[in-house]
């Protein structure tokens, strides 16, 4: 895309976001009610489509990892990863749903304990507690990362192996090239991605600020007010501007490593000082229930009873991750250069969900055990009353309450800083023709705009409406994802055929038929010969 195209994406997305924020700020109640009604209608009528699509993405990714394409690298075949495994996983978690996990890690199991999924068991019983962990694992497990993984894999493949811009539109450029009348509209795919990203990040940042305010209220008695939310957001803004100034390798990487270290440290503390055996048994049981019911939960819905639990939780989550997939997927692609498709799939689909399940098992398991075996500890009531402070109410039942509360507030703060920083980076990339290193001024501009949007909506009470509006973007983008998967498979087949054809031609081997190209696995000897041979493997050979 030309520089003119980059300016078009920047201006169009800024105008659309500005218009949505103005409407959300001036008419927060009407805007919120309209957006939520539209979202409710879509999840009701298209919930089955979301369930099938996300499950299909999971199946596709694992099938691709185990296929003959699993050894293909996201970059030249001799490239190696840019980041260590620890740093890579840290950045995946920070750019994904790290802050949401802190928010819901204890509160979601407790919510399902109070109101069990699908009403299958009696509320606030041992059976309800078991069900709560099982469905919390499901909602935060492999499926949640499937949409992120698909977008990240496809963009990384085209960006680092094919040399195209890291944009949704560039992935589909081979299709629009054959249909000239579509070319003027391709930039709108990137506008769509920018708008969904900025709205999603602004609402997540705002909800995180509200939770931090709730935590400070619980620990220090500070009032939950717009003034304190402004102060928190201002400090956060200064922090992520400093991180943005430092760049990807220094800012986001270091903060992400610190975050993961704090997560592990906090989990170990709760495990050791809490009901240790009960927590370990909860994790073990939860993993067993999750794996045993994996397919059933993936496609479960209520066509006869009219139960709306799936729409309120699972389907909403799936819509949210699809809407966020352009942002998180583009960031995941940026930090995954040099990994094979198999390494990528298992790293992205296993490690963040595993950490999420461990976190939920530790915090949710501890809270459920305290609630079932304690004498009126009141965690269920606290969750119902105010979900933003439920975690801090649990800390009051543990040693060194103030210390672990402060560590959790710091954890939320750093997660929000890294999310805002990575969002500024990716949105700047999207509005700079997919540049791997977008200019600092664009990263700063988007960082300022995200903070301004967040502050405006906190003051006006329009956060929930904008969140619902952001999630509405998931439905059309699901169809775009299907097109991206189709283009990827077509290019992978062509890439493999070109690679083997050039290998045989260069070394004088006997040519083989087209069927053999499709069926043959690349041997270790062929891999070594490819590394030694100065061939260009990313040039598509037709015929």
TORROKE-562316 format. One record per residue (C-alpha): residue in one letter; x, y, z. Coordinates in steps of 0.1 Angstrom, whole numbers, padded with zeros to 4 digits, always signed. Layout:
aXYZ ...
***
This chain:
x+0000+0000+0000 x+0013+0035-0008 x+0020+0062+0017 x-0012+0078+0006 x-0030+0046+0017 x-0014+0049+0051 x-0027+0085+0054 x-0062+0073+0044 x-0062+0047+0071 x-0049+0072+0097 x-0075+0099+0089 x-0105+0076+0083 x-0100+0056+0115 x-0094+0088+0136 x-0126+0104+0123 x-0147+0072+0129 x-0133+0068+0165 x-0138+0105+0172 x-0174+0103+0161 x-0181+0072+0182 x-0165+0087+0213 x-0185+0120+0209 x-0217+0100+0207 x-0207+0078+0236 x-0198+0108+0258 x-0228+0130+0250 x-0254+0102+0250 x-0239+0075+0272 x-0271+0058+0282 x-0287+0057+0248 x-0254+0047+0231 x-0248+0020+0256 x-0284+0007+0254 x-0283+0006+0216 x-0249-0011+0214 x-0258-0037+0240 x-0292-0044+0223 x-0274-0049+0190 x-0248-0071+0206 x-0274-0091+0224 x-0293-0097+0191 x-0261-0109+0173 x-0250-0132+0201 x-0285-0146+0203 x-0290-0153+0166 x-0253-0159+0156 x-0240-0175+0188 x-0239-0210+0171 x-0217-0194+0143 x-0192-0181+0168 x-0189-0214+0186 x-0184-0233+0153 x-0159-0208+0140 x-0137-0206+0171 x-0137-0244+0175 x-0128-0246+0137 x-0099-0223+0142 x-0086-0246+0170 x-0088-0277+0148 x-0072-0259+0119 x-0042-0247+0139 x-0034-0280+0154 x-0039-0298+0121 x-0015-0273+0105 x+0011-0278+0132 x+0011-0316+0127 x+0010-0313+0089 x+0039-0312+0064 x+0038-0274+0068 x+0047-0275+0105 x+0084-0271+0098 x+0079-0239+0077 x+0094-0209+0094 x+0078-0175+0099 x+0106-0159+0080 x+0135-0172+0058 x+0140-0210+0063 x+0174-0203+0080 x+0160-0177+0104 x+0158-0181+0142 x+0135-0165+0168 x+0143-0129+0178 x+0133-0134+0215 x+0140-0160+0241 x+0111-0184+0250 x+0105-0166+0284 x+0104-0131+0268 x+0082-0144+0240 x+0056-0159+0263 x+0058-0128+0286 x+0049-0105+0257 x+0021-0128+0245 x+0005-0127+0279 x+0010-0089+0283 x-0005-0080+0249 x-0033-0105+0253 x-0056-0108+0283 x-0032-0105+0312 x-0051-0077+0329 x-0084-0094+0324 x-0070-0125+0340 x-0061-0106+0371 x-0096-0091+0371 x-0115-0124+0365 x-0091-0150+0379 x-0108-0152+0412 x-0141-0134+0403 x-0152-0156+0374 x-0151-0190+0392 x-0169-0173+0421 x-0195-0159+0397 x-0201-0194+0382 x-0203-0208+0417 x-0231-0184+0425 x-0249-0189+0392 x-0237-0223+0377 x-0234-0225+0339 x-0266-0237+0322 x-0282-0243+0356 x-0271-0279+0356 x-0263-0280+0393 x-0275-0263+0425 x-0258-0230+0432 x-0231-0226+0460 x-0224-0263+0464 x-0194-0285+0458 x-0208-0295+0424 x-0212-0259+0415 x-0176-0252+0426 x-0163-0280+0403 x-0184-0267+0374 x-0171-0232+0380 x-0135-0242+0376 x-0142-0263+0345 x-0160-0235+0326 x-0135-0209+0338 x-0107-0230+0323 x-0127-0234+0291 x-0134-0196+0288 x-0098-0187+0294 x-0082-0218+0277 x-0072-0227+0242 x-0102-0214+0224 x-0097-0178+0237 x-0063-0177+0219 x-0074-0194+0187 x-0085-0162+0169 x-0053-0144+0181 x-0032-0173+0169 x-0048-0175+0134 x-0044-0138+0127 x-0008-0137+0141 x+0003-0168+0122 x-0011-0155+0089 x+0003-0120+0093 x+0037-0133+0104 x+0039-0157+0075 x+0031-0129+0049 x+0052-0103+0067 x+0084-0122+0074 x+0084-0149+0047 x+0067-0131+0018 x+0079-0096+0026 x+0045-0080+0026 x+0033-0053+0050 x+0020-0065+0083 x-0016-0056+0075 x-0048-0075+0071 x-0053-0059+0037 x-0018-0071+0025 x-0028-0107+0033 x-0058-0105+0010 x-0039-0085-0016 x-0035-0116-0039 x-0073-0118-0040 x-0079-0081-0046 x-0052-0081-0073 x-0074-0103-0094 x-0104-0081-0088 x-0093-0045-0095 x-0126-0031-0084 x-0119-0043-0049 x-0085-0025-0045 x-0099+0009-0034 x-0117-0008-0006 x-0088-0029+0007 x-0076+0000+0030 x-0110-0001+0048 x-0100-0035+0062 x-0071-0018+0080 x-0094+0011+0091 x-0118-0016+0105 x-0089-0032+0124 x-0077+0002+0138 x-0111+0012+0150 x-0118-0022+0167 x-0083-0021+0183 x-0085+0015+0197 x-0121+0010+0210 x-0112-0023+0226 x-0080-0010+0242 x-0096+0022+0255 x-0125+0002+0272 x-0101-0023+0287 x-0078+0005+0299 x-0109+0022+0315 x-0121-0010+0332 x-0086-0016+0345 x-0085+0019+0359 x-0118+0013+0377 x-0104-0020+0392 x-0073-0002+0404 x-0095+0025+0420 x-0115-0003+0437 x-0082-0019+0449 x-0069+0014+0463 x-0103+0019+0480 x-0101-0015+0496 x-0064-0011+0508 x-0061+0026+0516 x-0097+0038+0517 x-0093+0062+0488 x-0127+0072+0473 x-0139+0056+0441 x-0143+0089+0421 x-0136+0104+0388 x-0108+0125+0403 x-0089+0095+0414 x-0096+0076+0382 x-0081+0106+0364 x-0050+0105+0386 x-0045+0068+0380 x-0049+0072+0343 x-0025+0102+0342 x+0002+0082+0360 x-0005+0052+0337 x-0003+0075+0306 x+0032+0089+0317 x+0044+0053+0322 x+0033+0039+0289 x+0046+0070+0271 x+0080+0064+0287 x+0078+0027+0276 x+0067+0038+0241 x+0098+0061+0239 x+0120+0032+0249 x+0108+0010+0221 x+0098-0026+0217 x+0129-0044+0229 x+0135-0022+0260 x+0100-0010+0270 x+0075-0037+0263 x+0100-0066+0266 x+0113-0055+0300 x+0078-0047+0314 x+0064-0080+0301 x+0093-0100+0318 x+0086-0082+0350 x+0049-0089+0347 x+0053-0126+0342 x+0078-0128+0372 x+0052-0110+0394 x+0025-0133+0382 x+0045-0164+0391 x+0056-0150+0424 x+0020-0141+0434 x+0007-0175+0424 x+0034-0192+0444 x+0026-0171+0475 x-0011-0178+0473 x-0004-0215+0468 x+0020-0217+0498 x+0000-0196+0523 x-0035-0207+0511 x-0051-0241+0512 x-0022-0257+0493 x-0035-0292+0489 x-0070-0281+0480 x-0055-0257+0453 x-0034-0285+0438 x-0063-0308+0437 x-0085-0281+0421 x-0059-0276+0394 x-0057-0313+0387 x-0094-0319+0387 x-0100-0288+0366 x-0076-0299+0339 x-0092-0333+0338 x-0127-0319+0335 x-0116-0295+0309 x-0099-0321+0287 x-0126-0347+0292 x-0154-0322+0281 x-0134-0302+0256 x-0155-0309+0225 x-0188-0309+0243 x-0181-0275+0259 x-0168-0261+0226 x-0201-0266+0208 x-0226-0264+0238 x-0256-0241+0234 x-0292-0241+0247 x-0316-0244+0217 x-0345-0258+0238 x-0343-0242+0272 x-0335-0207+0262 x-0307-0205+0287 x-0287-0173+0281 x-0255-0183+0300 x-0235-0190+0269 x-0244-0157+0253 x-0235-0138+0285 x-0201-0156+0289 x-0186-0179+0263 x-0201-0163+0231 x-0194-0128+0244 x-0157-0139+0250 x-0154-0154+0216 x-0168-0122+0200 x-0145-0101+0221 x-0113-0121+0211 x-0123-0120+0174 x-0128-0083+0175 x-0094-0079+0193 x-0076-0104+0170 x-0063-0078+0145 x-0044-0060+0174 x-0032-0090+0194 x-0026-0111+0163 x-0005-0083+0147 x+0015-0079+0179 x+0020-0117+0183 x+0032-0118+0147 x+0057-0090+0154 x+0074-0109+0182 x+0072-0144+0166 x+0096-0140+0136 x+0118-0170+0131 x+0097-0196+0147 x+0083-0226+0129 x+0046-0230+0125 x+0046-0259+0149 x+0066-0239+0175 x+0043-0210+0170 x+0010-0230+0174 x+0021-0249+0205 x+0037-0218+0220 x+0007-0195+0215 x-0021-0221+0220 x-0006-0239+0250 x+0016-0215+0271 x-0008-0185+0277 x-0038-0208+0283 x-0017-0230+0306 x-0007-0200+0327 x-0043-0188+0327 x-0055-0221+0340 x-0028-0222+0367 x-0038-0187+0378 x-0075-0195+0379 x-0068-0228+0397 x-0047-0210+0423 x-0069-0179+0429 x-0103-0195+0421 x-0094-0227+0439 x-0084-0208+0470 x-0115-0186+0470 x-0139-0215+0465 x-0122-0236+0492 x-0124-0206+0517 x-0161-0201+0508 x-0171-0238+0511 x-0151-0245+0543 x-0149-0212+0560 x-0174-0197+0584 x-0192-0169+0565 x-0161-0155+0548 x-0184-0136+0524 x-0165-0139+0491 x-0195-0148+0471 x-0214-0119+0485 x-0185-0096+0479 x-0183-0108+0442 x-0220-0101+0437 x-0217-0067+0453 x-0187-0053+0435 x-0166-0075+0412 x-0138-0050+0411 x-0129-0054+0448 x-0136-0092+0452 x-0099-0102+0448 x-0089-0077+0475 x-0116-0091+0499 x-0100-0125+0495 x-0066-0110+0504 x-0081-0098+0537 x-0083-0135+0547 x-0046-0141+0541 x-0013-0130+0558 x+0004-0097+0546 x-0028-0084+0531 x-0015-0050+0523 x+0017-0063+0506 x-0001-0087+0483 x-0028-0061+0476 x-0001-0036+0465 x+0016-0063+0444 x-0017-0070+0426 x-0023-0033+0420 x+0012-0030+0406 x+0005-0061+0384 x-0027-0046+0370 x-0009-0013+0364 x+0020-0029+0345 x-0004-0051+0325 x-0024-0020+0315 x+0008-0001+0306 x+0021-0029+0284 x-0013-0033+0268 x-0016+0004+0260 x+0020+0006+0248 x+0017-0024+0225 x-0016-0011+0212 x+0000+0023+0204 x+0028+0004+0186 x+0004-0018+0166 x-0020+0010+0157 x+0009+0031+0146 x+0021+0002+0124 x-0014-0002+0109 x-0015+0035+0100 x+0020+0035+0086 x+0017+0010+0058 x+0025-0020+0081 x+0060-0007+0090 x+0078-0030+0114 x+0092+0001+0132 x+0066+0029+0129 x+0078+0064+0137 x+0078+0075+0173 x+0055+0105+0167 x+0027+0082+0154 x+0031+0059+0185 x+0028+0090+0207 x-0002+0104+0189 x-0021+0071+0192 x-0010+0068+0229 x-0025+0102+0236 x-0057+0095+0217 x-0063+0062+0236 x-0058+0079+0269 x-0081+0108+0259 x-0108+0084+0247 x-0106+0065+0280 x-0108+0095+0302 x-0137+0110+0282 x-0157+0078+0285 x-0149+0073+0322 x-0162+0108+0330 x-0193+0103+0308 x-0200+0068+0319 x-0198+0054+0283 x-0173+0027+0287 x-0197-0002+0286 x-0214+0011+0254 x-0181+0014+0236 x-0171-0021+0247 x-0203-0035+0232 x-0198-0015+0200 x-0162-0028+0197 x-0175-0064+0201 x-0200-0059+0173 x-0170-0058+0149 x-0165-0095+0155 x-0192-0107+0131 x-0179-0092+0099 x-0143-0099+0108 x-0150-0136+0113 x-0158-0139+0075 x-0125-0120+0068 x-0107-0146+0090 x-0121-0174+0068 x-0107-0156+0037 x-0073-0152+0053 x-0072-0189+0062 x-0080-0197+0026 x-0053-0174+0012 x-0027-0188+0037 x-0033-0224+0026 x-0031-0215-0010 x+0002-0197-0004 x+0016-0225+0018 x+0010-0251-0010 x+0026-0228-0036 x+0056-0221-0012 x+0063-0257-0006 x+0060-0266-0043 x+0084-0237-0051 x+0108-0248-0024 x+0110-0284-0035 x+0111-0275-0072 x+0141-0252-0067 x+0158-0277-0045 x+0155-0304-0072 x+0165-0281-0100 x+0195-0267-0082 x+0209-0302-0073 x+0199-0319-0105 x+0175-0343-0089 x+0149-0361-0109 x+0118-0341-0111 x+0087-0355-0094 x+0051-0352-0102 x+0027-0327-0087 x+0010-0354-0065 x+0044-0362-0049 x+0050-0326-0041 x+0017-0325-0021 x+0024-0358-0003 x+0061-0358+0004 x+0075-0347+0038 x+0107-0327+0037 x+0135-0349+0050 x+0163-0337+0073 x+0188-0340+0044 x+0165-0318+0022 x+0163-0293+0050 x+0201-0292+0053 x+0205-0288+0015 x+0180-0260+0015 x+0199-0242+0043 x+0232-0245+0023 x+0217-0236-0011 x+0214-0199-0017 x+0179-0202-0031 x+0150-0178-0028 x+0122-0199-0014 x+0096-0172-0011 x+0091-0167-0049 x+0059-0183-0060 x+0063-0207-0089 x+0031-0214-0108 x+0023-0244-0129 
***
